[in-house]
Amino acid sequence: MMNRFRILFQLRADSLADKDYAAVNVRVTLNGTRVKLGSTGIRVKKSDWDQAAQRSKKKDEATQADNELLRTIENKLRSIHLMHEAQDLPLTPLTLKKFFKKKGSDNLSVYHFIDVYLEHSAQMRDARHIAVKTHETREDKLNIFKRFMAAEKLSDLLVEEVKGHVLERFKNWMLLRGNKLAYAQKCQQFVKTFLRWLWKNGHIENDPSAAYMINMPKTPLLEHLSKQELETLASTSFSPKLQHTVDCYVFACYTGLAYVDMTLLSQASIETVEGREYLKGNRQKTGTSYYVPLSKVAKQIIAKYGGVDKLPLKSNKEVNYMIKIAMEKIGVNRRIWFHTGRKTFTHLMQNEHLMSDETTAAMLGHKSTKELKLYRNITKERVLKEAANLNF
């Protein structure tokens, strides 16, 4: 039975992602009837799409992996068509969809669900529920997994097949490409997070990676500034550009905020209770609430820039580079970066102000006091302060 058959990839106009990007959908015309098969799981920049060639024009590795997937989809559809032609079987739109997607949401491709996840992430970013950097990190890690699938000829991998052996193969692929073990494991962990999100949100019935455990190395103790070093940093004048970053870092040291949580601040983040101002919010990483009294220094920085939502925070990479320069200028030769502001805050609260573990954890947005062990060491000076009241 001869069937007229044509494959078309087209950009979806109503994509929820960036206005400059669109999802690539696949449509088949079968005997004059258009059959929409849905998303390919690929998103491209609209200006890079070549409609005539049905491919993205960019030549980078990630784009080539996407183009390889489009070829795989094309070949799969043609194989379905040829199989029916060879066996003289009727090919209907319903039959085509069944063979292409297989039956049941668990059997849809990983690429399809990557598209679903990233569109949801883009919505969360646009609504300011997550930071722009968080969305970019998600895209980066899933693009690495897509490159792995393309390189290992797994472009038609089904989401139910992403089990432990696939994640182990993914890790080994990254190691052979020169990545450090810790980074490879972080990428593995994110794929597990992605799969768990699909399961929790009802897209799949089971998490195929649930039984696979990743033995992540424990985070080393973070460095921090002493009270004297922080005061020196806050009182030193720098060039305007460097001063902006120093002010943001000092603000982190006096509030305990992580970089991503600082990017989400708004005027609604400040609350006044009995004459004292507090910073409140939920940590982007865990969703746990934090509640921090604003110090005089923190309030001065807010006033300097006209609002807590107007702090001049640059990209994480640029901020860490600028902090390194600032440390050199004040004579601190240890490795200090933005996240050490959280440990500096913890050090101040526990060793200078003798705050309890429970209160400090609440200010940091930790779920339990156990997490404090990575953020502080109790100093001899604190022991002396507390021992001064002992009488035995």
C-alpha positions in Angstrom: 0.0 0.0 0.0 1.6 3.3 -1.1 1.4 6.1 1.4 2.3 9.7 0.6 4.6 10.6 3.4 6.4 13.9 4.4 8.3 14.9 7.5 8.4 18.5 8.7 10.3 20.0 11.7 8.9 23.4 12.7 9.3 25.9 15.5 6.5 26.1 18.0 5.2 29.6 18.1 3.6 29.3 21.5 6.8 28.1 23.3 7.0 29.1 27.0 10.7 29.5 26.8 12.6 32.8 26.0 11.0 34.9 23.3 14.2 34.4 21.2 14.0 30.6 21.5 11.4 28.1 20.4 10.8 24.4 20.7 11.2 22.2 17.6 8.1 20.1 16.9 7.8 17.3 14.4 4.8 17.0 12.1 4.1 14.3 9.4 1.8 14.7 6.4 0.3 11.3 5.7 -1.8 11.0 2.6 -2.7 14.6 2.9 -3.5 14.5 6.6 -1.3 16.4 9.0 -0.2 14.4 12.0 1.3 16.4 14.9 3.7 14.2 16.8 4.7 16.8 19.4 8.0 18.1 20.7 11.4 16.7 19.8 12.8 17.9 23.1 15.0 20.5 21.2 14.9 24.2 21.7 16.8 26.5 19.3 17.4 30.2 18.8 14.9 31.3 16.2 17.5 33.2 14.2 19.7 30.1 14.0 16.9 27.9 12.5 17.2 27.1 8.8 13.6 26.1 7.8 14.7 24.9 4.3 17.4 22.6 5.7 15.3 21.7 8.7 18.3 22.1 11.0 20.0 24.7 13.2 22.7 26.6 11.4 25.1 26.8 14.4 28.2 24.6 14.4 28.9 24.2 18.1 29.0 20.8 19.8 25.6 21.1 21.5 23.8 22.2 18.3 25.4 19.3 16.3 24.0 17.0 19.0 20.6 18.5 18.5 20.9 18.1 14.7 21.9 14.5 15.1 18.8 13.9 17.2 16.7 15.4 14.4 18.3 13.0 11.9 17.6 10.1 14.3 13.9 11.1 14.6 13.7 11.4 10.8 15.2 8.0 10.3 12.9 6.5 12.8 9.8 7.9 11.1 11.0 6.7 7.7 11.7 3.2 9.1 8.1 3.1 10.4 6.8 4.2 7.0 9.0 1.7 5.1 8.1 -1.2 7.4 4.4 -0.7 6.7 5.1 -0.3 3.0 7.1 -3.5 2.8 4.5 -5.5 4.7 1.6 -3.8 2.8 0.1 -2.7 6.1 -2.2 0.3 6.5 -0.5 3.3 8.1 -2.9 5.6 9.9 -2.2 8.7 12.0 -3.0 6.8 15.2 -0.8 3.9 14.1 2.0 6.3 13.3 1.8 8.0 16.7 1.7 4.7 18.5 4.9 3.5 16.8 6.7 6.8 17.1 6.0 7.5 20.8 5.0 4.0 21.9 2.2 3.6 24.4 2.3 5.4 27.7 4.0 8.5 29.0 6.8 6.5 30.6 8.0 5.6 27.2 8.4 9.1 25.7 12.0 10.2 24.9 14.3 11.9 27.3 14.6 14.8 24.8 10.8 15.4 25.1 11.0 15.6 28.9 14.0 17.8 28.8 11.9 20.3 26.8 9.1 20.0 29.3 11.4 20.6 32.3 13.2 23.5 30.8 10.0 25.2 29.7 8.7 24.9 33.3 12.1 26.2 34.6 11.8 29.2 32.2 8.4 30.0 33.6 9.7 29.9 37.1 12.6 32.2 36.1 10.3 34.7 34.5 8.1 34.7 37.6 11.2 35.3 39.7 10.7 32.1 41.7 14.2 31.0 40.7 17.3 33.0 39.6 18.3 33.5 36.0 21.6 31.7 36.9 19.7 28.7 38.2 17.8 28.3 34.9 21.1 28.6 33.0 22.8 26.0 35.2 19.9 23.6 34.5 20.2 24.1 30.8 24.0 23.6 30.9 23.8 20.3 32.7 21.0 18.9 30.6 22.8 20.0 27.4 25.8 18.0 28.7 23.5 15.0 29.1 22.2 15.5 25.5 25.7 15.7 24.2 26.5 12.4 26.0 23.4 10.7 24.4 24.4 12.0 20.9 28.0 10.8 21.3 27.0 7.4 22.6 24.3 6.9 20.0 21.6 7.1 22.5 19.6 9.9 20.9 16.4 7.8 21.0 16.9 6.9 24.7 13.5 6.6 26.5 13.1 8.2 29.9 12.3 4.8 31.5 15.7 3.6 30.4 17.7 6.2 32.3 18.7 3.7 35.0 21.9 3.2 37.0 23.9 1.8 34.2 23.2 4.8 32.0 24.2 7.2 34.7 27.4 5.2 35.3 28.1 5.4 31.6 27.4 9.1 31.7 29.9 9.6 34.5 32.6 7.6 32.7 32.0 9.6 29.5 32.6 12.8 31.4 35.7 11.5 33.1 37.2 10.5 29.7 36.5 14.0 28.4 38.7 15.4 31.2 36.1 16.4 33.8 36.8 16.0 37.5 35.0 13.3 39.4 33.2 15.8 41.6 31.8 17.7 38.6 30.8 14.5 36.8 28.9 13.4 40.0 27.2 16.7 40.2 25.9 16.3 36.6 24.8 12.8 37.5 23.0 14.1 40.5 21.2 16.7 38.5 20.0 14.1 36.0 18.5 12.3 39.0 17.0 15.5 40.2 15.4 16.0 36.8 14.0 12.5 36.7 12.6 12.9 40.3 10.9 16.1 39.2 9.2 14.2 36.3 8.0 11.6 38.8 6.8 14.1 41.4 4.9 16.1 38.8 3.1 13.1 37.4 4.9 12.9 34.0 6.2 9.4 34.7 4.9 6.7 36.9 8.3 5.7 38.4 11.7 7.2 38.8 14.0 4.9 36.9 17.1 6.1 38.7 15.8 5.8 42.2 17.9 2.7 43.1 21.1 4.3 41.9 23.1 6.0 44.6 25.8 8.6 44.0 28.5 8.8 46.7 29.2 12.5 46.5 32.3 13.7 48.4 31.5 15.8 51.4 31.8 19.5 50.9 35.0 20.7 52.5 34.8 23.3 55.3 34.5 26.8 53.9 37.0 29.5 54.6 35.7 32.8 56.2 36.8 36.3 57.2 37.5 37.2 60.8 35.7 40.1 62.4 38.8 42.3 62.0 39.2 41.3 58.3 35.6 42.0 57.6 35.8 45.4 59.3 38.9 46.2 57.2 37.2 45.2 54.0 34.1 47.3 54.8 36.1 50.4 55.7 38.5 50.3 52.7 37.7 52.4 49.6 38.0 50.7 46.2 37.4 51.8 42.6 33.6 52.2 41.8 33.3 48.8 40.0 35.2 46.9 42.6 33.3 48.7 45.4 30.0 47.5 44.1 31.1 43.9 44.4 32.7 44.5 47.9 29.5 46.0 49.1 27.5 43.0 47.9 29.9 40.6 49.6 29.9 42.6 52.8 26.1 42.5 52.7 26.3 38.7 52.4 28.7 38.5 55.4 26.2 40.4 57.5 23.0 38.6 56.3 24.3 35.0 55.5 22.6 35.1 52.1 23.8 32.8 49.3 24.4 34.4 45.9 21.2 33.0 44.3 19.0 34.1 47.2 20.4 37.7 47.0 19.4 37.9 43.3 15.8 37.2 44.4 15.5 40.0 46.9 12.7 42.5 46.6 11.3 45.3 48.8 8.8 42.7 50.1 11.8 40.8 51.6 12.1 43.4 54.4 9.8 43.2 57.4 9.6 45.4 60.5 8.8 43.9 63.8 8.7 46.0 67.0 11.0 48.6 65.4 13.6 46.1 64.1 14.0 45.3 60.4 14.4 41.7 59.3 15.2 40.1 56.0 12.8 37.2 55.2 12.5 34.7 52.3 12.8 31.1 51.2 16.1 29.7 50.0 16.0 28.9 46.3 18.1 25.7 46.8 15.9 24.1 49.5 12.8 26.1 49.8 13.5 26.5 53.6 12.6 29.9 55.1 15.2 32.2 56.5 14.7 35.2 58.9 17.6 37.5 59.5 17.8 40.8 61.6 19.3 43.6 59.5 22.5 45.0 61.0 23.5 48.6 60.8 26.1 47.8 58.1 23.5 45.9 56.0 21.0 48.8 56.3 23.7 51.3 55.3 24.4 49.3 52.1 20.7 49.0 51.3 20.3 52.8 51.7 23.4 53.5 49.6 21.8 51.8 46.6 18.2 52.8 47.1 16.7 49.5 48.0 17.5 45.9 48.7 16.4 45.0 45.2 18.9 47.4 43.7 22.1 45.9 45.0 24.7 45.9 42.1 25.3 42.2 42.0 27.2 41.0 38.9 27.5 37.4 37.6 28.7 34.8 40.1 31.9 34.3 38.0 32.7 38.1 37.9 31.9 38.6 41.6 34.3 35.8 42.6 37.0 37.3 40.5 36.5 40.8 42.0 36.4 39.4 45.5 39.8 37.8 44.9 41.2 41.2 43.8 39.7 42.9 46.9 41.3 40.3 49.2 44.7 40.9 47.7 44.3 44.7 48.3 43.5 44.2 52.0 46.2 41.6 52.5 44.1 38.4 52.9 45.9 35.6 51.1 43.4 32.8 51.7 40.9 31.6 49.1 37.8 33.7 49.6 34.8 33.7 47.3 31.2 34.9 47.5 29.8 31.8 49.3 32.2 32.3 52.2 30.0 35.2 53.2 27.6 32.6 54.7 30.4 31.1 56.8 31.6 34.6 57.8 28.1 35.4 59.0 27.9 32.1 60.9 31.2 32.8 62.5 30.1 36.2 63.6 26.7 34.9 65.0 28.2 32.0 66.9 31.6 33.2 68.0 31.1 36.9 68.4 27.4 37.2 69.4 27.0 33.7 71.0 23.9 32.9 69.1 22.5 29.4 69.6 22.7 26.7 66.9 18.9 26.7 66.5 18.7 30.5 65.9 21.7 30.5 63.6 20.3 27.7 61.5 17.0 29.6 61.2 18.7 32.7 60.0 20.7 30.7 57.4 17.6 28.8 56.2 19.0 25.4 57.3 16.6 22.6 57.8 18.5 21.4 60.9 21.5 22.4 63.1 23.5 19.4 61.6 24.2 21.5 58.5 26.1 24.1 60.7 29.1 21.7 60.9 30.1 22.8 57.4 29.8 26.5 58.2 31.5 27.1 61.5 34.1 26.1 64.0 33.6 27.2 67.6 36.7 29.3 68.6 38.7 29.5 71.8 37.4 33.1 72.2 33.8 31.9 72.3 34.7 29.3 75.0 36.3 32.1 77.0 33.3 34.3 76.7 30.9 31.6 77.8 33.2 30.3 80.5 33.4 33.8 82.1 30.0 33.2 83.6 30.8 29.8 85.1 31.1 29.4 88.8 32.2 26.0 89.9 
